[in-house]
Amino acid sequence: MCRAAPEVHSARSAMLGGHFTAGWNVLLTLRTNEFTEQAHVGGLQNHTHRMGLLLAARTAK
């Protein structure tokens, strides 16, 4: 069973732990370099993103 983490800006391993209840083990974190995206419709400024993948599994009870 896997669980997706909620959207987290500038996610780092230490920050991600708080989004999982006890009983989850983070197995893998991958992320892209930061990239700049143009402003969205109605937006005023370009903004920075980083995309990532986190894989976690339940630990044995």
All heavy atoms as TSV, in Angstrom:
chain	resi	resn	atom	element	x	y	z
A	1	MET	N	N	0.851	-1.176	0.000
A	1	MET	CA	C	0.000	0.000	0.000
A	1	MET	C	C	0.888	1.227	0.000
A	1	MET	O	O	1.828	1.316	0.767
A	1	MET	CB	C	-0.902	-0.037	1.230
A	1	MET	CG	C	-1.703	1.222	1.423
A	1	MET	SD	S	-2.660	1.147	2.929
A	1	MET	CE	C	-4.208	1.660	2.282
A	2	CYS	N	N	0.612	2.175	-0.839
A	2	CYS	CA	C	1.381	3.415	-0.913
A	2	CYS	C	C	0.460	4.595	-0.648
A	2	CYS	O	O	-0.736	4.512	-0.842
A	2	CYS	CB	C	2.033	3.562	-2.286
A	2	CYS	SG	S	3.320	2.352	-2.565
A	3	ARG	N	N	1.042	5.681	-0.213
A	3	ARG	CA	C	0.271	6.889	0.093
A	3	ARG	C	C	0.967	8.074	-0.546
A	3	ARG	O	O	2.175	8.208	-0.455
A	3	ARG	CB	C	0.212	7.070	1.599
A	3	ARG	CG	C	-0.487	8.337	2.007
A	3	ARG	CD	C	-0.508	8.477	3.501
A	3	ARG	NE	N	-1.098	9.760	3.815
A	3	ARG	CZ	C	-0.943	10.381	4.943
A	3	ARG	NH1	N	-0.230	9.841	5.896
A	3	ARG	NH2	N	-1.498	11.532	5.154
A	4	ALA	N	N	0.197	8.949	-1.148
A	4	ALA	CA	C	0.757	10.151	-1.758
A	4	ALA	C	C	0.839	11.254	-0.713
A	4	ALA	O	O	-0.045	11.402	0.120
A	4	ALA	CB	C	-0.123	10.601	-2.915
A	5	ALA	N	N	1.912	11.995	-0.743
A	5	ALA	CA	C	2.072	13.133	0.172
A	5	ALA	C	C	1.283	14.311	-0.375
A	5	ALA	O	O	1.148	14.464	-1.585
A	5	ALA	CB	C	3.542	13.503	0.292
A	6	PRO	N	N	0.757	15.151	0.504
A	6	PRO	CA	C	0.089	16.365	0.021
A	6	PRO	C	C	1.098	17.285	-0.649
A	6	PRO	O	O	2.304	17.108	-0.481
A	6	PRO	CB	C	-0.456	16.992	1.299
A	6	PRO	CG	C	0.353	16.421	2.402
A	6	PRO	CD	C	0.799	15.067	1.944
A	7	GLU	N	N	0.604	18.247	-1.395
A	7	GLU	CA	C	1.492	19.187	-2.076
A	7	GLU	C	C	2.347	19.914	-1.043
A	7	GLU	O	O	1.845	20.464	-0.083
A	7	GLU	CB	C	0.685	20.206	-2.870
A	7	GLU	CG	C	1.541	21.178	-3.613
A	7	GLU	CD	C	0.721	22.187	-4.392
A	7	GLU	OE1	O	-0.474	21.985	-4.566
A	7	GLU	OE2	O	1.325	23.173	-4.815
A	8	VAL	N	N	3.625	19.882	-1.240
A	8	VAL	CA	C	4.556	20.541	-0.326
A	8	VAL	C	C	5.516	21.357	-1.162
A	8	VAL	O	O	6.112	20.844	-2.098
A	8	VAL	CB	C	5.357	19.504	0.497
A	8	VAL	CG1	C	6.334	20.193	1.410
A	8	VAL	CG2	C	4.426	18.603	1.280
A	9	HIS	N	N	5.675	22.619	-0.855
A	9	HIS	CA	C	6.598	23.462	-1.599
A	9	HIS	C	C	7.989	23.312	-1.004
A	9	HIS	O	O	8.157	23.270	0.211
A	9	HIS	CB	C	6.152	24.925	-1.558
A	9	HIS	CG	C	4.869	25.137	-2.290
A	9	HIS	ND1	N	4.821	25.266	-3.660
A	9	HIS	CD2	C	3.590	25.182	-1.866
A	9	HIS	CE1	C	3.567	25.407	-4.036
A	9	HIS	NE2	N	2.805	25.356	-2.963
A	10	SER	N	N	9.005	23.233	-1.866
A	10	SER	CA	C	10.392	23.051	-1.449
A	10	SER	C	C	10.541	21.869	-0.513
A	10	SER	O	O	11.156	21.962	0.543
A	10	SER	CB	C	10.917	24.324	-0.773
A	10	SER	OG	O	10.846	25.404	-1.665
A	11	ALA	N	N	9.947	20.746	-0.878
A	11	ALA	CA	C	9.970	19.554	-0.023
A	11	ALA	C	C	11.387	19.007	0.134
A	11	ALA	O	O	12.117	18.872	-0.832
A	11	ALA	CB	C	9.062	18.482	-0.608
A	12	ARG	N	N	11.733	18.731	1.337
A	12	ARG	CA	C	12.996	18.071	1.670
A	12	ARG	C	C	12.661	16.888	2.556
A	12	ARG	O	O	11.629	16.871	3.224
A	12	ARG	CB	C	13.924	19.040	2.386
A	12	ARG	CG	C	14.415	20.150	1.464
A	12	ARG	CD	C	15.336	21.128	2.181
A	12	ARG	NE	N	15.781	22.165	1.290
A	12	ARG	CZ	C	15.067	23.236	0.960
A	12	ARG	NH1	N	13.872	23.411	1.451
A	12	ARG	NH2	N	15.555	24.134	0.135
A	13	SER	N	N	13.526	15.896	2.606
A	13	SER	CA	C	13.253	14.683	3.373
A	13	SER	C	C	12.834	14.985	4.803
A	13	SER	O	O	11.891	14.404	5.318
A	13	SER	CB	C	14.480	13.771	3.366
A	13	SER	OG	O	14.739	13.337	2.062
A	14	ALA	N	N	13.504	15.903	5.470
A	14	ALA	CA	C	13.183	16.218	6.859
A	14	ALA	C	C	11.776	16.800	6.976
A	14	ALA	O	O	11.069	16.539	7.943
A	14	ALA	CB	C	14.207	17.197	7.426
A	15	MET	N	N	11.349	17.576	5.983
A	15	MET	CA	C	10.022	18.188	6.019
A	15	MET	C	C	8.930	17.172	5.715
A	15	MET	O	O	7.823	17.283	6.216
A	15	MET	CB	C	9.941	19.321	5.001
A	15	MET	CG	C	10.844	20.496	5.297
A	15	MET	SD	S	10.875	21.683	3.937
A	15	MET	CE	C	9.155	22.142	3.838
A	16	LEU	N	N	9.228	16.182	4.901
A	16	LEU	CA	C	8.215	15.228	4.473
A	16	LEU	C	C	7.752	14.314	5.595
A	16	LEU	O	O	6.608	13.880	5.604
A	16	LEU	CB	C	8.748	14.389	3.309
A	16	LEU	CG	C	8.989	15.164	2.027
A	16	LEU	CD1	C	9.747	14.301	1.030
A	16	LEU	CD2	C	7.687	15.641	1.440
A	17	GLY	N	N	8.613	14.023	6.531
A	17	GLY	CA	C	8.265	13.113	7.616
A	17	GLY	C	C	7.020	13.529	8.374
A	17	GLY	O	O	6.234	12.686	8.808
A	18	GLY	N	N	6.792	14.818	8.521
A	18	GLY	CA	C	5.634	15.299	9.243
A	18	GLY	C	C	4.313	15.071	8.523
A	18	GLY	O	O	3.250	15.192	9.120
A	19	HIS	N	N	4.343	14.707	7.255
A	19	HIS	CA	C	3.125	14.472	6.484
A	19	HIS	C	C	2.692	13.014	6.526
A	19	HIS	O	O	1.671	12.661	5.956
A	19	HIS	CB	C	3.308	14.922	5.036
A	19	HIS	CG	C	3.484	16.403	4.919
A	19	HIS	ND1	N	2.427	17.279	5.018
A	19	HIS	CD2	C	4.588	17.159	4.764
A	19	HIS	CE1	C	2.878	18.514	4.907
A	19	HIS	NE2	N	4.194	18.460	4.740
A	20	PHE	N	N	3.466	12.194	7.179
A	20	PHE	CA	C	3.135	10.781	7.301
A	20	PHE	C	C	2.930	10.445	8.767
A	20	PHE	O	O	3.698	10.854	9.621
A	20	PHE	CB	C	4.266	9.897	6.749
A	20	PHE	CG	C	4.367	9.955	5.253
A	20	PHE	CD1	C	5.174	10.886	4.636
A	20	PHE	CD2	C	3.653	9.078	4.455
A	20	PHE	CE1	C	5.261	10.951	3.253
A	20	PHE	CE2	C	3.729	9.139	3.085
A	20	PHE	CZ	C	4.538	10.072	2.485
A	21	THR	N	N	1.881	9.695	9.047
A	21	THR	CA	C	1.653	9.243	10.409
A	21	THR	C	C	2.655	8.148	10.728
A	21	THR	O	O	3.330	7.619	9.837
A	21	THR	CB	C	0.222	8.695	10.561
A	21	THR	OG1	O	0.047	7.617	9.634
A	21	THR	CG2	C	-0.814	9.783	10.301
A	22	ALA	N	N	2.754	7.787	11.989
A	22	ALA	CA	C	3.647	6.689	12.378
A	22	ALA	C	C	3.256	5.448	11.585
A	22	ALA	O	O	2.093	5.242	11.250
A	22	ALA	CB	C	3.523	6.437	13.872
A	23	GLY	N	N	4.211	4.628	11.281
A	23	GLY	CA	C	3.922	3.411	10.537
A	23	GLY	C	C	4.201	3.504	9.051
A	23	GLY	O	O	3.881	2.602	8.303
A	24	TRP	N	N	4.804	4.613	8.615
A	24	TRP	CA	C	5.183	4.766	7.217
A	24	TRP	C	C	6.695	4.899	7.119
A	24	TRP	O	O	7.324	5.570	7.922
A	24	TRP	CB	C	4.524	5.996	6.595
A	24	TRP	CG	C	3.064	5.815	6.334
A	24	TRP	CD1	C	2.046	6.151	7.167
A	24	TRP	CD2	C	2.468	5.234	5.175
A	24	TRP	NE1	N	0.848	5.828	6.597
A	24	TRP	CE2	C	1.075	5.263	5.371
A	24	TRP	CE3	C	2.968	4.697	4.000
A	24	TRP	CZ2	C	0.185	4.774	4.433
A	24	TRP	CZ3	C	2.076	4.221	3.062
A	24	TRP	CH2	C	0.701	4.256	3.278
A	25	ASN	N	N	7.264	4.278	6.122
A	25	ASN	CA	C	8.700	4.330	5.884
A	25	ASN	C	C	8.935	4.931	4.491
A	25	ASN	O	O	8.486	4.364	3.496
A	25	ASN	CB	C	9.284	2.914	5.965
A	25	ASN	CG	C	10.782	2.904	5.809
A	25	ASN	OD1	O	11.453	3.886	6.068
A	25	ASN	ND2	N	11.301	1.772	5.378
A	26	VAL	N	N	9.591	6.082	4.431
A	26	VAL	CA	C	9.886	6.712	3.137
A	26	VAL	C	C	10.998	5.914	2.469
A	26	VAL	O	O	12.098	5.785	2.995
A	26	VAL	CB	C	10.297	8.190	3.312
A	26	VAL	CG1	C	10.696	8.789	1.975
A	26	VAL	CG2	C	9.160	8.983	3.948
A	27	LEU	N	N	10.699	5.348	1.311
A	27	LEU	CA	C	11.638	4.480	0.599
A	27	LEU	C	C	12.485	5.230	-0.419
A	27	LEU	O	O	13.645	4.891	-0.637
A	27	LEU	CB	C	10.866	3.367	-0.125
A	27	LEU	CG	C	9.984	2.483	0.756
A	27	LEU	CD1	C	9.150	1.561	-0.108
A	27	LEU	CD2	C	10.839	1.702	1.738
A	28	LEU	N	N	11.892	6.238	-1.061
A	28	LEU	CA	C	12.584	6.899	-2.161
A	28	LEU	C	C	12.022	8.298	-2.350
A	28	LEU	O	O	10.811	8.494	-2.287
A	28	LEU	CB	C	12.361	6.101	-3.458
A	28	LEU	CG	C	12.939	6.662	-4.748
A	28	LEU	CD1	C	14.460	6.593	-4.735
A	28	LEU	CD2	C	12.385	5.891	-5.934
A	29	THR	N	N	12.891	9.262	-2.551
A	29	THR	CA	C	12.473	10.613	-2.945
A	29	THR	C	C	13.303	11.037	-4.146
A	29	THR	O	O	14.517	10.892	-4.148
A	29	THR	CB	C	12.651	11.643	-1.801
A	29	THR	OG1	O	14.004	11.653	-1.386
A	29	THR	CG2	C	11.751	11.343	-0.633
A	30	LEU	N	N	12.628	11.508	-5.152
A	30	LEU	CA	C	13.280	12.015	-6.360
A	30	LEU	C	C	12.708	13.391	-6.636
A	30	LEU	O	O	11.541	13.651	-6.367
A	30	LEU	CB	C	12.985	11.110	-7.562
A	30	LEU	CG	C	13.414	9.654	-7.446
A	30	LEU	CD1	C	12.861	8.861	-8.628
A	30	LEU	CD2	C	14.920	9.550	-7.389
A	31	ARG	N	N	13.520	14.278	-7.189
A	31	ARG	CA	C	12.996	15.594	-7.552
A	31	ARG	C	C	13.821	16.194	-8.675
A	31	ARG	O	O	14.994	15.894	-8.845
A	31	ARG	CB	C	12.949	16.526	-6.356
A	31	ARG	CG	C	14.284	16.816	-5.748
A	31	ARG	CD	C	14.140	17.753	-4.562
A	31	ARG	NE	N	15.439	17.932	-3.956
A	31	ARG	CZ	C	15.667	17.798	-2.677
A	31	ARG	NH1	N	14.705	17.491	-1.863
A	31	ARG	NH2	N	16.872	17.982	-2.203
A	32	THR	N	N	13.149	17.054	-9.433
A	32	THR	CA	C	13.813	17.751	-10.527
A	32	THR	C	C	14.548	18.965	-9.978
A	32	THR	O	O	14.332	19.375	-8.836
A	32	THR	CB	C	12.790	18.241	-11.567
A	32	THR	OG1	O	11.954	19.225	-10.955
A	32	THR	CG2	C	11.954	17.114	-12.125
A	33	ASN	N	N	15.365	19.550	-10.801
A	33	ASN	CA	C	15.923	20.856	-10.475
A	33	ASN	C	C	14.794	21.876	-10.553
A	33	ASN	O	O	13.761	21.632	-11.178
A	33	ASN	CB	C	17.024	21.239	-11.467
A	33	ASN	CG	C	18.232	20.343	-11.337
A	33	ASN	OD1	O	18.550	19.860	-10.257
A	33	ASN	ND2	N	18.885	20.097	-12.459
A	34	GLU	N	N	14.984	23.015	-9.930
A	34	GLU	CA	C	13.982	24.066	-10.015
A	34	GLU	C	C	13.907	24.580	-11.447
A	34	GLU	O	O	14.909	24.637	-12.146
A	34	GLU	CB	C	14.334	25.213	-9.083
A	34	GLU	CG	C	14.214	24.840	-7.624
A	34	GLU	CD	C	14.530	26.008	-6.699
A	34	GLU	OE1	O	15.001	27.064	-7.183
A	34	GLU	OE2	O	14.317	25.851	-5.492
A	35	PHE	N	N	12.697	24.940	-11.876
A	35	PHE	CA	C	12.522	25.537	-13.196
A	35	PHE	C	C	11.498	26.659	-13.083
A	35	PHE	O	O	10.637	26.642	-12.202
A	35	PHE	CB	C	12.088	24.498	-14.237
A	35	PHE	CG	C	10.799	23.789	-13.917
A	35	PHE	CD1	C	9.598	24.258	-14.425
A	35	PHE	CD2	C	10.797	22.651	-13.130
A	35	PHE	CE1	C	8.412	23.603	-14.148
A	35	PHE	CE2	C	9.612	21.990	-12.842
A	35	PHE	CZ	C	8.426	22.456	-13.349
A	36	THR	N	N	11.622	27.640	-13.947
A	36	THR	CA	C	10.736	28.800	-13.917
A	36	THR	C	C	9.635	28.624	-14.950
A	36	THR	O	O	9.892	28.276	-16.101
A	36	THR	CB	C	11.522	30.087	-14.205
A	36	THR	OG1	O	12.539	30.221	-13.217
A	36	THR	CG2	C	10.622	31.314	-14.154
A	37	GLU	N	N	8.411	28.863	-14.503
A	37	GLU	CA	C	7.254	28.783	-15.381
A	37	GLU	C	C	6.683	30.189	-15.555
A	37	GLU	O	O	6.695	30.991	-14.622
A	37	GLU	CB	C	6.193	27.871	-14.758
A	37	GLU	CG	C	4.980	27.695	-15.625
A	37	GLU	CD	C	3.949	26.788	-14.985
A	37	GLU	OE1	O	3.807	26.779	-13.755
A	37	GLU	OE2	O	3.268	26.096	-15.748
A	38	GLN	N	N	6.184	30.463	-16.747
A	38	GLN	CA	C	5.582	31.775	-16.998
A	38	GLN	C	C	4.315	31.931	-16.165
A	38	GLN	O	O	3.698	30.937	-15.753
A	38	GLN	CB	C	5.255	31.929	-18.471
A	38	GLN	CG	C	6.493	31.989	-19.339
A	38	GLN	CD	C	6.143	32.183	-20.797
A	38	GLN	OE1	O	5.004	32.036	-21.217
A	38	GLN	NE2	N	7.154	32.520	-21.591
A	39	ALA	N	N	3.947	33.168	-15.936
A	39	ALA	CA	C	2.744	33.458	-15.152
A	39	ALA	C	C	1.522	32.795	-15.781
A	39	ALA	O	O	1.401	32.714	-17.002
A	39	ALA	CB	C	2.537	34.967	-15.072
A	40	HIS	N	N	0.619	32.294	-14.924
A	40	HIS	CA	C	-0.631	31.702	-15.403
A	40	HIS	C	C	-1.590	32.817	-15.806
A	40	HIS	O	O	-1.392	33.977	-15.463
A	40	HIS	CB	C	-1.271	30.850	-14.293
A	40	HIS	CG	C	-0.444	29.685	-13.883
A	40	HIS	ND1	N	-0.174	28.626	-14.716
A	40	HIS	CD2	C	0.188	29.413	-12.714
A	40	HIS	CE1	C	0.569	27.745	-14.081
A	40	HIS	NE2	N	0.808	28.202	-12.860
A	41	VAL	N	N	-2.643	32.460	-16.487
A	41	VAL	CA	C	-3.663	33.439	-16.868
A	41	VAL	C	C	-4.150	34.135	-15.601
A	41	VAL	O	O	-4.506	33.488	-14.624
A	41	VAL	CB	C	-4.844	32.756	-17.597
A	41	VAL	CG1	C	-5.961	33.745	-17.859
A	41	VAL	CG2	C	-4.358	32.099	-18.879
A	42	GLY	N	N	-4.120	35.428	-15.593
A	42	GLY	CA	C	-4.526	36.188	-14.425
A	42	GLY	C	C	-3.413	36.376	-13.409
A	42	GLY	O	O	-3.548	37.128	-12.461
A	43	GLY	N	N	-2.295	35.666	-13.593
A	43	GLY	CA	C	-1.153	35.810	-12.692
A	43	GLY	C	C	-0.281	36.967	-13.118
A	43	GLY	O	O	-0.314	37.397	-14.271
A	44	LEU	N	N	0.502	37.473	-12.196
A	44	LEU	CA	C	1.317	38.647	-12.495
A	44	LEU	C	C	2.782	38.324	-12.727
A	44	LEU	O	O	3.483	39.086	-13.380
A	44	LEU	CB	C	1.201	39.658	-11.351
A	44	LEU	CG	C	-0.212	40.161	-11.056
A	44	LEU	CD1	C	-0.198	41.069	-9.843
A	44	LEU	CD2	C	-0.768	40.882	-12.271
A	45	GLN	N	N	3.272	37.223	-12.170
A	45	GLN	CA	C	4.711	36.976	-12.217
A	45	GLN	C	C	5.026	35.537	-12.595
A	45	GLN	O	O	4.231	34.627	-12.346
A	45	GLN	CB	C	5.333	37.261	-10.854
A	45	GLN	CG	C	5.167	38.680	-10.388
A	45	GLN	CD	C	5.779	38.875	-9.007
A	45	GLN	OE1	O	6.250	37.938	-8.380
A	45	GLN	NE2	N	5.761	40.108	-8.532
A	46	ASN	N	N	6.194	35.365	-13.183
A	46	ASN	CA	C	6.723	34.019	-13.367
A	46	ASN	C	C	6.978	33.428	-11.994
A	46	ASN	O	O	7.134	34.150	-11.009
A	46	ASN	CB	C	8.026	34.067	-14.161
A	46	ASN	CG	C	7.832	34.549	-15.581
A	46	ASN	OD1	O	6.705	34.666	-16.059
A	46	ASN	ND2	N	8.921	34.837	-16.258
A	47	HIS	N	N	7.018	32.128	-11.892
A	47	HIS	CA	C	7.242	31.494	-10.594
A	47	HIS	C	C	8.050	30.217	-10.769
A	47	HIS	O	O	8.150	29.666	-11.855
A	47	HIS	CB	C	5.913	31.230	-9.883
A	47	HIS	CG	C	4.926	30.482	-10.727
A	47	HIS	ND1	N	4.164	31.098	-11.697
A	47	HIS	CD2	C	4.595	29.179	-10.753
A	47	HIS	CE1	C	3.402	30.200	-12.276
A	47	HIS	NE2	N	3.651	29.020	-11.724
A	48	THR	N	N	8.632	29.764	-9.676
A	48	THR	CA	C	9.539	28.619	-9.690
A	48	THR	C	C	8.828	27.370	-9.201
A	48	THR	O	O	8.052	27.410	-8.255
A	48	THR	CB	C	10.753	28.910	-8.792
A	48	THR	OG1	O	11.370	30.104	-9.254
A	48	THR	CG2	C	11.762	27.788	-8.839
A	49	HIS	N	N	9.115	26.258	-9.866
A	49	HIS	CA	C	8.558	24.953	-9.487
A	49	HIS	C	C	9.690	23.953	-9.325
A	49	HIS	O	O	10.787	24.129	-9.848
A	49	HIS	CB	C	7.638	24.404	-10.585
A	49	HIS	CG	C	6.313	25.047	-10.669
A	49	HIS	ND1	N	5.325	24.844	-9.747
A	49	HIS	CD2	C	5.803	25.886	-11.592
A	49	HIS	CE1	C	4.255	25.532	-10.097
A	49	HIS	NE2	N	4.521	26.184	-11.220
A	50	ARG	N	N	9.383	22.883	-8.664
A	50	ARG	CA	C	10.218	21.681	-8.607
A	50	ARG	C	C	9.240	20.523	-8.506
A	50	ARG	O	O	8.330	20.549	-7.696
A	50	ARG	CB	C	11.131	21.725	-7.393
A	50	ARG	CG	C	11.878	20.422	-7.200
A	50	ARG	CD	C	12.791	20.497	-6.026
A	50	ARG	NE	N	14.048	21.016	-6.519
A	50	ARG	CZ	C	15.014	21.458	-5.750
A	50	ARG	NH1	N	14.866	21.482	-4.451
A	50	ARG	NH2	N	16.130	21.904	-6.270
A	51	MET	N	N	9.407	19.534	-9.349
A	51	MET	CA	C	8.513	18.383	-9.312
A	51	MET	C	C	9.246	17.222	-8.659
A	51	MET	O	O	10.472	17.128	-8.717
A	51	MET	CB	C	8.057	18.008	-10.725
A	51	MET	CG	C	7.271	19.110	-11.370
A	51	MET	SD	S	6.518	18.776	-12.983
A	51	MET	CE	C	7.433	17.490	-13.695
A	52	GLY	N	N	8.481	16.353	-8.036
A	52	GLY	CA	C	9.121	15.236	-7.369
A	52	GLY	C	C	8.210	14.037	-7.212
A	52	GLY	O	O	7.015	14.087	-7.481
A	53	LEU	N	N	8.818	12.969	-6.753
A	53	LEU	CA	C	8.130	11.714	-6.503
A	53	LEU	C	C	8.592	11.201	-5.150
A	53	LEU	O	O	9.791	11.221	-4.847
A	53	LEU	CB	C	8.477	10.688	-7.587
A	53	LEU	CG	C	8.025	9.263	-7.317
A	53	LEU	CD1	C	6.518	9.159	-7.532
A	53	LEU	CD2	C	8.768	8.306	-8.221
A	54	LEU	N	N	7.665	10.772	-4.338
A	54	LEU	CA	C	7.987	10.196	-3.051
A	54	LEU	C	C	7.303	8.842	-2.978
A	54	LEU	O	O	6.118	8.715	-3.296
A	54	LEU	CB	C	7.466	11.100	-1.924
A	54	LEU	CG	C	7.738	10.557	-0.537
A	54	LEU	CD1	C	8.296	11.644	0.338
A	54	LEU	CD2	C	6.508	9.947	0.048
A	55	LEU	N	N	8.042	7.819	-2.589
A	55	LEU	CA	C	7.494	6.480	-2.446
A	55	LEU	C	C	7.627	6.070	-0.991
A	55	LEU	O	O	8.736	6.126	-0.425
A	55	LEU	CB	C	8.250	5.506	-3.360
A	55	LEU	CG	C	7.793	4.058	-3.331
A	55	LEU	CD1	C	6.371	3.942	-3.864
A	55	LEU	CD2	C	8.742	3.213	-4.147
A	56	ALA	N	N	6.522	5.690	-0.382
A	56	ALA	CA	C	6.527	5.272	1.019
A	56	ALA	C	C	5.713	4.004	1.166
A	56	ALA	O	O	4.776	3.756	0.399
A	56	ALA	CB	C	5.950	6.375	1.898
A	57	ALA	N	N	6.055	3.198	2.148
A	57	ALA	CA	C	5.351	1.961	2.413
A	57	ALA	C	C	5.032	1.854	3.890
A	57	ALA	O	O	5.761	2.376	4.728
A	57	ALA	CB	C	6.204	0.758	1.977
A	58	ARG	N	N	3.952	1.186	4.186
A	58	ARG	CA	C	3.595	0.936	5.574
A	58	ARG	C	C	4.594	-0.019	6.199
A	58	ARG	O	O	5.016	-0.991	5.578
A	58	ARG	CB	C	2.214	0.297	5.671
A	58	ARG	CG	C	1.103	1.283	5.624
A	58	ARG	CD	C	0.089	0.816	6.671
A	58	ARG	NE	N	-1.088	1.626	6.652
A	58	ARG	CZ	C	-1.303	2.605	7.514
A	58	ARG	NH1	N	-0.420	2.901	8.421
A	58	ARG	NH2	N	-2.406	3.292	7.458
A	59	THR	N	N	4.980	0.272	7.427
A	59	THR	CA	C	5.855	-0.637	8.139
A	59	THR	C	C	5.008	-1.743	8.765
A	59	THR	O	O	3.806	-1.578	8.974
A	59	THR	CB	C	6.642	0.092	9.243
A	59	THR	OG1	O	5.714	0.750	10.106
A	59	THR	CG2	C	7.564	1.137	8.646
A	60	ALA	N	N	5.625	-2.858	9.041
A	60	ALA	CA	C	4.911	-3.989	9.659
A	60	ALA	C	C	4.445	-3.605	11.067
A	60	ALA	O	O	5.131	-2.875	11.779
A	60	ALA	CB	C	5.819	-5.212	9.728
A	61	LYS	N	N	3.286	-4.076	11.443
A	61	LYS	CA	C	2.754	-3.771	12.782
A	61	LYS	C	C	3.243	-4.777	13.802
A	61	LYS	O	O	3.487	-5.886	13.577
A	61	LYS	CB	C	1.240	-3.777	12.765
A	61	LYS	CG	C	0.688	-2.597	11.998
A	61	LYS	CD	C	-0.807	-2.552	12.105
A	61	LYS	CE	C	-1.339	-1.344	11.355
A	61	LYS	NZ	N	-2.752	-1.199	11.469
